[in-house]
Amino acid sequence: METPRTVQAWHALAATRDPAGLGALLHEDCVFRSPAVHAPQVGKELTTAYLSAALVVLGPTLTYQREWYAEDSAVLQFTADLDGVVVEGIDMMTWGADGRITEFTVMVRPVKGLHTLIEKMAAQLFG
């Protein structure tokens, strides 16, 4: 299967680490789920904030390893190095007929990597 347009757009964003493109890529009612936050983060504004922070924190070493696609969704397996702590994870995304992301879920391992990611994300989001 050919790489879906939405995934291509996400990869372009991740490569440049420029969150400016998130506005066009995310649906207004997008839901973001993080392993660091218990409740889903609902809405384009919150999803943009979390994904923008993730581009800063993970972006410099973010490498996608494998990908699986369906008609309206994808799972992207990645690795990143956070100050010597290697994080492995997946991004799961779904999109609507217009190609805009409606759900973005992140899962991360190992627990040490998750703790490091939580710390760095909090610093990026909340200063």
Secondary structure, DSSP 8 states (H G I E B T S, - for coil): ----HHHHHHHHHHHHT-GGGHHHHEEEEEEEEETTEEEEEESHHHHHHHHHHHHHHTGGG-EEEEEEEETTEEEEEEEEEETTEEEEEEEEEEE-TTS-EEEEEEEEESHHHHHHHHHHHHHHHH-
